[in-house]
Amino acid sequence: MHSRERAQTTLNIEQNYKDYQIKKLDDLETVNEQEEVVQNPKNKSFSIDEMEKLKFQSLAVQDNDIVNKEDSIFNNILDEETLAKCEKNQKECIICHRSFGKLTFKKRQCKFCGSCVCKDHSRKKRQDPQNKEKFVRVCDICDDKYIRRTVQGTYMERREQLINEYNGLEAQAQDLIRQIKSKEQTLETMQILQMNRTSEVQQQQNNILFKISKTDGQITKFQIEEQQLLQDINRIDEEIGLFQHQIKYKQEQSVLRQQQDKKLQKEIDKLEQEISELQSHPEREKIKFSIDQYD
């Protein structure tokens, strides 16, 4: 019965380890992707949707506990005395729970947490926080914490950057909205002015058309009056011509009368002369008698 439980526990541990490896690979892909974004921001267009995606990925990494950035494994490795204390009474791998052997399944110790693990669960090395040129053994649990911290740090840094960018864009958007509203108000004012100006122009056009119509009526009236005046002038010209003809006729008659008057005056002068001669003649009585008869 004990052997079956042990076998079942081993199977559960192996399944959990496989799940752990898959999750760790996903975490590594997330870290690589975020490091690429941080190192080469121009090579990747980072949208809000991708930020939310990375957010959920980061939350998936933080399934049970959130990595404490103040954890001692991120600051220093354990000294030899502490490592020796931790090594005591550890007879199996803390991850796969396989018992250590002297030849086939050797024990290895994580320099960060002091836990004893097998070869399969201590393949990596990490930089000594106190000595950057030295790399020491790390177990998969501590390595997972490093990955979690990297993912969280990269995500939080990028999230802060995106929040700042979002705030900047939000401020720009608000400024653009204010500018648009100001432009809309200006445009509305200009439209009102344009409408008023159009109304004034229309009113002026109507006034001008009315004046033109009135002027055309006056011109027509003046033209009619002009025609009447022309007719009157023609009639007056005809009357003047008639008067001139009459005056000319009267002048001719006057000239004829003057000529007749001159002729008569000559005859009278002649008669007076003859009378004068007769008066001076002795036989004036006879002449007088003859004159009386003539009368």
Residue frames as qw, qx, qy, qz and C-alpha x, y, z in Angstrom:
[[0.000, 0.887, 0.463, 0.000, 0.00, 0.00, 0.00],
 [0.313, -0.792, 0.115, 0.511, 2.82, 2.33, 0.84],
 [0.428, -0.120, 0.600, 0.665, 4.52, 1.56, -2.51],
 [0.226, 0.634, 0.645, 0.362, 1.34, 2.44, -4.44],
 [0.132, -0.946, -0.228, 0.187, 0.98, 5.76, -2.61],
 [0.425, -0.579, 0.344, 0.604, 4.65, 6.46, -3.25],
 [0.391, 0.178, 0.675, 0.600, 4.21, 5.65, -6.96],
 [0.097, 0.817, 0.542, 0.174, 1.08, 7.81, -7.17],
 [0.275, -0.877, -0.023, 0.393, 2.90, 10.66, -5.45],
 [0.452, -0.304, 0.509, 0.667, 5.78, 10.27, -7.90],
 [0.297, 0.479, 0.673, 0.479, 3.37, 10.45, -10.86],
 [0.063, -0.928, -0.365, 0.046, 1.69, 13.52, -9.42],
 [0.387, -0.720, 0.199, 0.541, 5.06, 15.15, -8.88],
 [0.431, -0.016, 0.611, 0.664, 6.15, 14.36, -12.45],
 [0.175, 0.706, 0.605, 0.326, 2.89, 15.78, -13.84],
 [0.207, -0.935, -0.170, 0.231, 3.24, 18.88, -11.69],
 [0.463, -0.496, 0.369, 0.635, 6.83, 19.23, -12.84],
 [0.377, 0.313, 0.643, 0.589, 5.79, 19.00, -16.50],
 [0.006, 0.885, 0.446, 0.136, 3.16, 21.66, -15.93],
 [0.390, -0.814, 0.047, 0.428, 5.76, 23.74, -14.17],
 [0.488, -0.174, 0.505, 0.690, 8.19, 23.38, -17.09],
 [0.250, 0.594, 0.608, 0.463, 5.49, 24.40, -19.60],
 [0.162, -0.945, -0.280, 0.051, 4.57, 27.42, -17.51],
 [0.485, -0.636, 0.219, 0.558, 8.20, 28.34, -17.12],
 [0.447, 0.143, 0.565, 0.679, 8.72, 28.21, -20.90],
 [0.071, 0.811, 0.494, 0.305, 5.70, 30.47, -21.33],
 [0.359, -0.882, -0.081, 0.295, 7.18, 32.82, -18.74],
 [0.531, -0.328, 0.388, 0.678, 10.50, 32.84, -20.59],
 [0.317, 0.475, 0.574, 0.587, 8.75, 33.69, -23.86],
 [0.132, -0.923, -0.353, -0.074, 6.92, 36.51, -22.09],
 [0.484, -0.721, 0.124, 0.480, 10.19, 37.81, -20.61],
 [0.504, -0.025, 0.503, 0.702, 11.96, 37.65, -23.97],
 [0.174, 0.693, 0.547, 0.435, 9.08, 39.44, -25.63],
 [0.254, -0.943, -0.201, 0.074, 9.01, 42.17, -23.00],
 [0.546, -0.528, 0.262, 0.596, 12.80, 42.54, -23.04],
 [0.430, 0.269, 0.542, 0.670, 12.63, 42.91, -26.81],
 [0.002, -0.863, -0.429, -0.266, 9.95, 45.58, -26.43],
 [0.421, -0.862, -0.025, 0.283, 11.99, 47.43, -23.79],
 [0.550, -0.369, 0.401, 0.633, 15.28, 47.19, -25.69],
 [0.145, 0.056, 0.597, 0.787, 13.84, 47.81, -29.15],
 [0.290, 0.517, 0.553, -0.585, 10.63, 49.79, -28.75],
 [0.347, 0.524, -0.283, -0.725, 10.72, 50.86, -32.41],
 [0.153, 0.174, -0.915, -0.331, 10.69, 47.30, -33.65],
 [0.137, -0.394, -0.909, 0.024, 7.30, 46.55, -32.10],
 [0.273, -0.391, -0.139, -0.868, 4.15, 48.60, -32.13],
 [0.173, -0.172, -0.854, 0.459, 2.85, 48.18, -28.61],
 [0.346, -0.438, -0.375, -0.740, -0.90, 48.67, -28.47],
 [0.486, -0.344, 0.409, -0.692, -3.31, 48.75, -25.55],
 [0.939, -0.007, -0.138, -0.316, -4.59, 45.30, -26.50],
 [0.736, 0.286, -0.529, 0.310, -1.07, 43.88, -26.28],
 [0.039, -0.445, 0.547, -0.708, -0.61, 45.61, -22.96],
 [0.754, -0.232, 0.210, -0.578, -3.75, 43.91, -21.64],
 [0.925, 0.166, -0.337, -0.056, -2.51, 40.61, -23.06],
 [0.479, 0.368, -0.602, 0.522, 0.82, 40.96, -21.26],
 [0.372, -0.417, 0.397, -0.728, -1.07, 42.00, -18.17],
 [0.914, -0.126, 0.025, -0.384, -3.05, 38.75, -18.18],
 [0.819, 0.284, -0.448, 0.218, 0.11, 36.79, -18.93],
 [0.163, 0.450, -0.574, 0.664, 1.83, 38.42, -15.99],
 [0.627, -0.316, 0.298, -0.646, -1.17, 37.72, -13.79],
 [0.957, 0.053, -0.237, -0.162, -1.02, 34.08, -14.94],
 [0.553, 0.371, -0.592, 0.454, 2.59, 33.93, -13.75],
 [0.126, -0.280, 0.572, -0.761, 1.48, 35.27, -10.37],
 [0.574, -0.266, -0.671, -0.386, -0.88, 32.36, -9.80],
 [0.666, -0.488, -0.546, 0.145, -0.46, 31.64, -6.11],
 [0.470, -0.722, -0.125, 0.493, 1.90, 34.22, -4.70],
 [0.354, 0.919, -0.056, 0.167, 3.44, 37.47, -5.89],
 [0.765, 0.131, -0.258, 0.576, 7.22, 37.55, -5.91],
 [0.389, -0.891, -0.089, 0.217, 8.57, 39.68, -3.10],
 [0.542, 0.745, -0.175, 0.346, 11.21, 41.98, -4.58],
 [0.234, -0.783, 0.463, -0.343, 12.79, 42.29, -1.15],
 [0.991, -0.133, -0.011, -0.007, 13.43, 38.52, -1.00],
 [0.478, -0.716, 0.443, 0.249, 16.95, 37.75, 0.20],
 [0.779, 0.122, 0.509, 0.346, 17.69, 35.64, -2.87],
 [0.451, 0.812, 0.208, 0.305, 17.72, 38.82, -4.96],
 [0.153, -0.959, 0.205, -0.123, 20.23, 40.53, -2.67],
 [0.072, -0.650, 0.751, -0.091, 22.84, 37.93, -1.65],
 [0.774, 0.058, -0.620, -0.111, 23.68, 34.23, -1.59],
 [0.794, -0.595, -0.004, -0.126, 23.90, 32.14, 1.59],
 [0.026, -0.736, 0.666, -0.118, 27.20, 31.71, 3.41],
 [0.487, 0.228, -0.843, -0.018, 28.82, 28.35, 3.89],
 [0.079, -0.029, 0.812, -0.578, 27.58, 27.91, 7.46],
 [0.586, 0.239, 0.258, -0.730, 23.97, 28.56, 6.52],
 [0.663, 0.333, -0.530, -0.411, 24.30, 26.26, 3.52],
 [0.279, 0.184, -0.921, 0.201, 25.62, 23.50, 5.76],
 [0.311, 0.100, 0.665, -0.671, 22.70, 23.90, 8.18],
 [0.665, 0.325, -0.020, -0.672, 20.19, 23.78, 5.36],
 [0.522, 0.351, -0.735, -0.253, 21.80, 20.69, 3.87],
 [0.107, -0.152, 0.907, -0.377, 21.33, 18.61, 6.99],
 [0.405, 0.261, 0.795, -0.368, 18.54, 16.05, 6.95],
 [0.585, 0.552, -0.084, -0.588, 17.65, 16.81, 3.29],
 [0.502, -0.168, 0.831, 0.171, 17.60, 13.34, 1.71],
 [0.463, 0.487, 0.698, 0.246, 15.43, 14.02, -1.36],
 [0.160, 0.211, 0.307, 0.914, 14.90, 16.64, -4.05],
 [0.158, 0.375, 0.506, -0.760, 12.44, 19.25, -2.82],
 [0.437, 0.329, -0.262, -0.795, 10.91, 19.43, -6.31],
 [0.675, 0.131, -0.610, -0.393, 10.61, 15.86, -7.57],
 [0.715, -0.458, 0.356, -0.392, 11.02, 14.20, -4.09],
 [0.909, 0.230, -0.338, 0.082, 13.43, 11.58, -5.42],
 [0.730, -0.648, 0.149, 0.161, 15.84, 10.30, -2.86],
 [0.224, 0.840, -0.492, -0.048, 19.51, 11.14, -3.29],
 [0.985, -0.050, -0.007, 0.167, 22.13, 8.48, -3.88],
 [0.506, -0.678, 0.309, 0.435, 25.88, 8.53, -3.42],
 [0.405, -0.175, 0.649, 0.619, 26.68, 7.61, -7.04],
 [0.225, 0.416, 0.748, 0.466, 23.64, 7.75, -9.31],
 [0.103, -0.818, -0.430, -0.368, 21.44, 10.57, -7.97],
 [0.491, -0.042, -0.344, 0.799, 23.75, 13.10, -6.41],
 [0.178, -0.841, -0.436, 0.268, 22.68, 15.96, -4.22],
 [0.355, 0.344, 0.098, 0.864, 23.13, 19.59, -5.33],
 [0.230, -0.647, -0.512, 0.517, 22.45, 22.66, -3.27],
 [0.200, 0.831, 0.286, 0.433, 20.98, 26.04, -4.33],
 [0.473, 0.021, -0.286, 0.833, 23.27, 28.86, -3.22],
 [0.160, -0.404, -0.099, -0.895, 20.35, 31.25, -2.87],
 [0.686, -0.441, -0.061, -0.576, 17.82, 29.40, -0.74],
 [0.222, -0.464, 0.813, -0.271, 19.96, 26.48, 0.52],
 [0.875, 0.089, 0.272, -0.391, 17.50, 23.80, -0.65],
 [0.333, -0.310, 0.842, 0.289, 18.85, 20.51, -1.95],
 [0.738, 0.490, 0.055, -0.460, 17.78, 19.51, -5.45],
 [0.835, 0.060, 0.478, 0.265, 18.74, 16.99, -8.07],
 [0.367, -0.189, 0.469, 0.781, 20.73, 17.62, -11.23],
 [0.160, 0.512, 0.696, 0.478, 17.62, 17.96, -13.37],
 [0.170, -0.891, -0.408, -0.102, 16.27, 20.75, -11.18],
 [0.377, -0.825, 0.113, 0.406, 19.52, 22.71, -10.81],
 [0.742, 0.334, 0.327, 0.480, 20.81, 23.04, -14.35],
 [0.237, 0.857, 0.116, 0.442, 21.02, 26.86, -14.32],
 [0.541, -0.267, -0.279, 0.747, 23.30, 29.37, -12.72],
 [0.004, 0.941, 0.287, 0.179, 22.63, 32.94, -11.72],
 [0.358, 0.582, -0.269, 0.678, 24.83, 35.93, -11.16],
 [0.492, -0.381, -0.554, 0.553, 25.95, 36.46, -7.59],
 [0.043, -0.931, -0.311, -0.187, 24.19, 39.69, -6.45],
 [0.439, -0.853, 0.142, 0.244, 27.31, 40.68, -4.51],
 [0.371, -0.452, 0.616, 0.528, 29.83, 39.63, -7.16],
 [0.636, 0.590, 0.030, -0.496, 28.68, 40.36, -10.71],
 [0.363, 0.576, -0.690, -0.246, 31.50, 38.33, -12.26],
 [0.095, -0.154, 0.967, -0.180, 30.59, 35.12, -10.39],
 [0.691, -0.070, -0.345, -0.631, 27.77, 32.75, -11.33],
 [0.212, -0.198, 0.876, -0.385, 26.46, 30.21, -8.81],
 [0.160, -0.226, -0.932, -0.236, 24.02, 27.32, -8.86],
 [0.417, 0.002, 0.223, -0.881, 20.34, 28.06, -8.54],
 [0.288, 0.232, 0.924, -0.097, 17.39, 25.72, -8.16],
 [0.032, 0.413, 0.675, 0.611, 14.38, 25.84, -10.43],
 [0.233, -0.782, -0.561, 0.141, 12.28, 27.39, -7.67],
 [0.288, -0.677, -0.004, 0.677, 14.63, 30.36, -7.18],
 [0.224, -0.033, 0.573, 0.788, 15.15, 30.58, -10.93],
 [0.027, -0.628, -0.716, -0.303, 11.38, 30.75, -11.30],
 [0.246, -0.817, -0.328, 0.405, 11.34, 33.61, -8.79],
 [0.288, -0.392, 0.313, 0.816, 13.96, 35.42, -10.85],
 [0.105, 0.282, 0.711, 0.636, 11.84, 34.94, -13.93],
 [0.144, -0.762, -0.631, 0.011, 8.73, 36.12, -12.10],
 [0.277, -0.722, -0.108, 0.625, 10.53, 39.21, -10.85],
 [0.237, -0.163, 0.498, 0.818, 11.83, 39.95, -14.34],
 [0.010, 0.497, 0.746, 0.444, 8.38, 39.51, -15.80],
 [0.219, -0.815, -0.496, 0.206, 6.79, 41.66, -13.13],
 [0.318, -0.592, 0.072, 0.737, 9.47, 44.31, -13.31],
 [0.180, 0.015, 0.593, 0.785, 9.39, 44.49, -17.08],
 [0.067, -0.618, -0.726, -0.295, 5.61, 44.49, -17.10],
 [0.259, -0.807, -0.380, 0.370, 5.31, 47.15, -14.40],
 [0.291, -0.430, 0.240, 0.820, 7.96, 49.30, -16.07],
 [0.071, 0.191, 0.673, 0.711, 6.24, 48.98, -19.43],
 [0.151, -0.703, -0.693, -0.046, 2.84, 49.46, -17.80],
 [0.262, -0.721, -0.188, 0.613, 4.07, 52.66, -16.12],
 [0.202, -0.219, 0.452, 0.841, 5.49, 53.81, -19.43],
 [0.023, -0.405, -0.757, -0.512, 2.23, 53.05, -21.22],
 [0.201, -0.766, -0.560, 0.242, 0.23, 54.78, -18.48],
 [0.226, -0.586, 0.057, 0.776, 2.41, 57.86, -18.89],
 [0.091, 0.008, 0.635, 0.767, 2.00, 57.67, -22.65],
 [0.094, -0.590, -0.777, -0.199, -1.74, 57.19, -22.20],
 [0.207, -0.762, -0.363, 0.495, -1.92, 60.18, -19.87],
 [0.184, -0.392, 0.314, 0.845, 0.07, 62.21, -22.37],
 [0.003, -0.229, -0.755, -0.614, -2.21, 61.11, -25.20],
 [0.150, -0.695, -0.696, 0.100, -5.25, 61.78, -23.00],
 [0.179, -0.673, -0.117, 0.708, -3.95, 65.29, -22.31],
 [0.086, -0.173, 0.544, 0.817, -3.32, 65.79, -26.02],
 [0.051, -0.447, -0.829, -0.332, -6.79, 64.45, -26.78],
 [0.151, -0.762, -0.513, 0.365, -8.36, 66.83, -24.25],
 [0.154, -0.535, 0.165, 0.814, -6.35, 69.68, -25.73],
 [0.036, 0.065, 0.727, 0.683, -7.46, 68.67, -29.22],
 [0.082, -0.623, -0.777, -0.040, -11.06, 68.45, -28.02],
 [0.138, -0.742, -0.256, 0.604, -10.78, 71.95, -26.57],
 [0.103, -0.340, 0.440, 0.824, -9.26, 73.19, -29.81],
 [0.006, 0.304, 0.833, 0.462, -11.99, 71.46, -31.82],
 [0.097, -0.739, -0.630, 0.218, -14.68, 73.00, -29.61],
 [0.137, -0.650, 0.021, 0.748, -13.02, 76.40, -29.98],
 [0.067, -0.115, 0.655, 0.744, -12.83, 75.91, -33.75],
 [0.021, -0.507, -0.839, -0.199, -16.46, 74.80, -33.79],
 [0.094, -0.780, -0.410, 0.464, -17.50, 77.90, -31.86],
 [0.110, -0.499, 0.309, 0.802, -15.44, 80.07, -34.20],
 [0.047, 0.117, 0.810, 0.573, -16.95, 78.29, -37.20],
 [0.034, -0.661, -0.746, 0.068, -20.45, 78.71, -35.76],
 [0.095, -0.738, -0.145, 0.652, -19.78, 82.42, -35.20],
 [0.084, -0.307, 0.552, 0.771, -18.43, 82.73, -38.73],
 [0.040, 0.359, 0.866, 0.344, -21.48, 80.91, -40.09],
 [0.037, -0.771, -0.547, 0.323, -23.78, 83.28, -38.19],
 [0.091, -0.644, 0.159, 0.743, -21.82, 86.26, -39.51],
 [0.102, -0.062, 0.757, 0.643, -21.95, 84.76, -42.98],
 [0.036, 0.577, 0.811, 0.089, -25.70, 84.26, -42.70],
 [0.053, -0.807, -0.288, 0.513, -26.13, 87.84, -41.50],
 [0.118, -0.477, 0.436, 0.754, -23.87, 89.06, -44.28],
 [0.108, 0.200, 0.854, 0.467, -25.82, 86.98, -46.81],
 [0.020, 0.734, 0.662, -0.154, -29.07, 88.42, -45.48],
 [0.078, -0.749, -0.001, 0.658, -27.67, 91.95, -45.75],
 [0.123, -0.243, 0.656, 0.704, -26.42, 91.29, -49.27],
 [0.090, 0.438, 0.861, 0.244, -29.80, 89.84, -50.22],
 [0.013, -0.812, -0.445, 0.377, -31.53, 92.89, -48.76],
 [0.102, -0.617, 0.280, 0.729, -29.16, 95.17, -50.64],
 [0.138, 0.028, 0.810, 0.570, -29.78, 93.22, -53.83],
 [0.066, 0.652, 0.755, 0.005, -33.54, 93.54, -53.32],
 [0.055, -0.809, -0.165, 0.562, -33.14, 97.28, -52.72],
 [0.135, -0.407, 0.536, 0.727, -31.00, 97.62, -55.82],
 [0.126, 0.287, 0.864, 0.394, -33.49, 95.62, -57.89],
 [0.032, 0.779, 0.579, -0.238, -36.32, 97.79, -56.54],
 [0.076, -0.735, 0.109, 0.664, -34.38, 100.94, -57.40],
 [0.162, -0.150, 0.731, 0.645, -33.54, 99.54, -60.84],
 [0.109, 0.525, 0.827, 0.166, -37.21, 98.72, -61.40],
 [0.020, -0.844, -0.341, 0.414, -38.22, 102.18, -60.21],
 [0.146, -0.572, 0.375, 0.715, -35.54, 103.76, -62.39],
 [0.186, 0.133, 0.826, 0.515, -36.71, 101.72, -65.38],
 [0.081, 0.735, 0.671, -0.061, -40.24, 103.01, -64.75],
 [0.077, -0.824, -0.041, 0.560, -38.97, 106.57, -64.57],
 [0.211, -0.315, 0.621, 0.686, -36.89, 106.06, -67.71],
 [0.177, 0.420, 0.830, 0.321, -39.95, 104.72, -69.52],
 [0.008, 0.852, 0.451, -0.267, -41.95, 107.71, -68.29],
 [0.161, -0.693, 0.245, 0.659, -39.17, 110.06, -69.39],
 [0.249, -0.026, 0.764, 0.594, -39.03, 108.35, -72.77],
 [0.135, 0.665, 0.724, 0.122, -42.78, 108.79, -73.20],
 [0.078, -0.885, -0.178, 0.424, -42.49, 112.43, -72.14],
 [0.275, -0.454, 0.490, 0.692, -39.54, 112.82, -74.49],
 [0.242, 0.301, 0.795, 0.467, -41.59, 111.43, -77.37],
 [0.035, 0.841, 0.534, -0.082, -44.40, 113.82, -76.49],
 [0.203, -0.787, 0.102, 0.574, -41.93, 116.70, -76.31],
 [0.308, -0.155, 0.661, 0.667, -40.49, 115.69, -79.65],
 [0.177, 0.585, 0.740, 0.281, -43.97, 115.66, -81.10],
 [0.085, -0.906, -0.291, 0.297, -44.62, 119.09, -79.56],
 [0.293, -0.581, 0.356, 0.671, -41.30, 120.33, -80.91],
 [0.288, 0.158, 0.747, 0.578, -42.13, 119.03, -84.39],
 [0.075, 0.781, 0.616, 0.077, -45.55, 120.66, -84.16],
 [0.198, -0.861, -0.048, 0.466, -43.97, 123.91, -82.97],
 [0.354, -0.299, 0.548, 0.696, -41.39, 123.66, -85.77],
 [0.230, 0.467, 0.738, 0.429, -44.22, 123.26, -88.26],
 [0.054, -0.901, -0.412, 0.124, -46.03, 126.25, -86.76],
 [0.315, -0.692, 0.209, 0.615, -42.82, 128.28, -86.81],
 [0.346, 0.018, 0.673, 0.653, -42.33, 127.28, -90.46],
 [0.116, 0.707, 0.656, 0.236, -45.87, 128.36, -91.19],
 [0.189, -0.904, -0.176, 0.341, -45.36, 131.63, -89.30],
 [0.373, -0.449, 0.414, 0.698, -42.10, 132.21, -91.13],
 [0.283, 0.327, 0.714, 0.551, -43.88, 131.58, -94.44],
 [0.020, -0.863, -0.503, -0.031, -46.60, 134.01, -93.41],
 [0.316, -0.784, 0.054, 0.532, -44.02, 136.57, -92.27],
 [0.380, -0.146, 0.573, 0.711, -42.21, 136.18, -95.57],
 [0.165, 0.599, 0.678, 0.393, -45.49, 136.65, -97.41],
 [0.167, -0.914, -0.310, 0.202, -46.26, 139.69, -95.26],
 [0.390, -0.572, 0.272, 0.668, -42.78, 141.01, -95.93],
 [0.317, 0.173, 0.658, 0.660, -43.27, 140.52, -99.66],
 [0.016, 0.795, 0.578, 0.183, -46.67, 142.23, -99.40],
 [0.303, -0.843, -0.105, 0.433, -45.03, 145.02, -97.40],
 [0.395, -0.278, 0.454, 0.748, -42.35, 145.42, -100.04],
 [0.194, 0.473, 0.681, 0.524, -45.03, 145.56, -102.76],
 [0.138, -0.889, -0.433, 0.051, -46.98, 148.15, -100.77],
 [0.387, -0.667, 0.119, 0.625, -43.83, 150.12, -100.20],
 [0.333, 0.026, 0.587, 0.738, -43.17, 150.02, -103.92],
 [0.046, 0.693, 0.638, 0.333, -46.77, 151.04, -104.59],
 [0.279, -0.865, -0.255, 0.329, -46.45, 153.75, -101.98],
 [0.390, -0.424, 0.319, 0.753, -43.30, 155.02, -103.62],
 [0.227, 0.311, 0.671, 0.634, -45.01, 154.92, -107.01],
 [0.106, -0.829, -0.540, -0.106, -48.00, 156.74, -105.64],
 [0.375, -0.746, -0.056, 0.547, -45.71, 159.19, -103.89],
 [0.350, -0.127, 0.474, 0.798, -44.01, 159.83, -107.19],
 [0.071, 0.563, 0.668, 0.482, -47.32, 160.33, -108.89],
 [0.257, -0.865, -0.392, 0.182, -48.40, 162.59, -106.06],
 [0.400, -0.546, 0.159, 0.719, -45.19, 164.52, -106.32],
 [0.265, 0.157, 0.601, 0.737, -45.70, 164.76, -110.07],
 [0.066, -0.740, -0.616, -0.263, -49.25, 165.90, -109.64],
 [0.348, -0.809, -0.213, 0.423, -48.23, 168.43, -107.02],
 [0.372, -0.289, 0.353, 0.808, -45.61, 169.69, -109.40],
 [0.124, 0.414, 0.653, 0.622, -48.11, 169.94, -112.15],
 [0.206, -0.835, -0.510, 0.032, -50.49, 171.70, -109.78],
 [0.400, -0.654, 0.002, 0.642, -47.76, 174.03, -108.82],
 [0.278, -0.024, 0.514, 0.811, -47.03, 174.75, -112.44],
 [0.010, -0.615, -0.673, -0.410, -50.69, 175.30, -113.19],
 [0.289, -0.827, -0.375, 0.304, -51.06, 177.71, -110.37],
 [0.320, -0.535, 0.205, 0.754, -48.26, 179.71, -111.67],
 [0.220, 0.204, 0.670, 0.679, -49.77, 179.67, -115.23],
 [0.259, 0.059, 0.016, -0.964, -52.34, 182.32, -116.32],
 [0.637, -0.086, -0.491, -0.588, -54.78, 179.82, -117.39],
 [0.041, 0.120, -0.896, 0.425, -54.98, 178.31, -114.01],
 [0.565, 0.116, 0.324, -0.750, -58.71, 178.82, -113.98],
 [0.762, 0.284, -0.404, -0.418, -59.10, 176.46, -116.84],
 [0.426, 0.247, -0.847, 0.200, -56.86, 174.00, -115.19],
 [0.236, -0.057, 0.683, -0.689, -58.79, 174.39, -112.01],
 [0.714, 0.184, 0.026, -0.675, -61.94, 173.80, -113.93],
 [0.704, 0.286, -0.625, -0.179, -60.48, 170.75, -115.52],
 [0.165, 0.202, -0.859, 0.442, -59.38, 169.52, -112.14],
 [0.489, 0.027, 0.465, -0.738, -62.83, 170.02, -110.77],
 [0.801, 0.234, -0.249, -0.491, -64.19, 168.00, -113.61],
 [0.516, 0.307, -0.793, 0.100, -61.67, 165.35, -113.04],
 [0.137, -0.115, 0.780, -0.599, -62.68, 165.16, -109.46]]
